[in-house]
Amino acid sequence: MKIKMIHFKNGWAEGTVGPYRWQANVYDEGSEFGINGGRISKLAIWDEKKRYIVNYDRGWDIQPKTVKAQQALEAVLKLFN
């Protein structure tokens, strides 16, 4: 899935991944609060109707439920970890 970062400032990043938009809070190093101990402590991915398909805020609020949502998550994780 194609990923693009549109903006990155003060630890906050945002962009697109496939047909979705995303926003993440990214640490300089891995953290116990990050996804899988990684650098992303907060992540939201949503569709064109502004429905969240993934949401992580130091813990899972919405885990990916479809293959495409999982692919979008993996693309963002690969970008920062």
C-alpha positions as CSV (number, residue, x, y, z in Angstrom):
1,M,0.0,0.0,0.0
2,K,1.4,3.4,-1.0
3,I,2.2,5.7,1.9
4,K,2.9,9.4,1.8
5,M,3.9,11.8,4.6
6,I,2.4,15.2,4.1
7,H,3.5,17.0,7.3
8,F,5.9,16.3,10.2
9,K,6.5,18.8,13.0
10,N,7.2,18.5,16.8
11,G,6.7,14.7,16.8
12,W,3.4,14.8,14.9
13,A,3.2,13.3,11.5
14,E,0.3,13.1,9.0
15,G,-0.3,11.8,5.6
16,T,-2.1,9.3,3.4
17,V,-1.8,5.5,3.0
18,G,-3.8,4.0,0.1
19,P,-7.3,5.5,0.2
20,Y,-6.9,6.5,3.9
21,R,-5.6,9.5,5.9
22,W,-3.5,9.1,9.0
23,Q,-2.0,11.1,11.9
24,A,0.6,9.9,14.4
25,N,2.6,11.0,17.4
26,V,6.1,9.7,16.9
27,Y,8.9,9.5,19.5
28,D,12.6,9.7,18.7
29,E,13.1,6.2,20.1
30,G,11.0,3.2,20.9
31,S,8.8,3.4,24.1
32,E,6.7,1.1,26.3
33,F,3.8,3.3,25.2
34,G,4.5,2.8,21.5
35,I,2.8,0.2,19.3
36,N,4.7,-3.0,19.8
37,G,7.3,-1.0,21.9
38,G,8.0,1.2,18.9
39,R,8.1,4.9,18.2
40,I,4.4,5.5,17.5
41,S,2.5,6.3,20.7
42,K,-0.7,7.6,19.0
43,L,-2.1,6.7,15.6
44,A,-5.4,7.4,13.9
45,I,-6.2,6.1,10.4
46,W,-9.6,7.0,8.9
47,D,-11.5,6.6,5.7
48,E,-12.9,9.2,3.3
49,K,-16.1,9.3,5.3
50,K,-14.0,10.2,8.4
51,R,-14.7,6.8,10.0
52,Y,-11.8,5.5,12.1
53,I,-10.5,2.2,11.0
54,V,-7.5,2.2,13.4
55,N,-7.0,4.1,16.6
56,Y,-4.1,3.7,19.1
57,D,-3.6,6.0,22.1
58,R,-1.0,4.3,24.2
59,G,-3.2,1.3,23.8
60,W,-5.7,-0.1,21.3
61,D,-9.0,1.7,21.0
62,I,-9.8,0.4,17.5
63,Q,-7.7,-2.5,16.1
64,P,-7.7,-3.1,12.3
65,K,-10.7,-5.3,11.4
66,T,-10.1,-5.7,7.6
67,V,-7.1,-6.8,5.5
68,K,-6.9,-3.2,4.1
69,A,-6.9,-1.7,7.5
70,Q,-4.1,-4.1,8.6
71,Q,-2.1,-3.2,5.5
72,A,-2.5,0.5,6.2
73,L,-1.3,0.0,9.8
74,E,1.7,-2.0,8.7
75,A,2.7,0.6,6.1
76,V,2.7,3.4,8.8
77,L,4.6,1.2,11.3
78,K,7.2,0.4,8.6
79,L,7.7,4.1,8.0
80,F,8.7,4.9,11.6
81,N,10.1,1.6,13.0
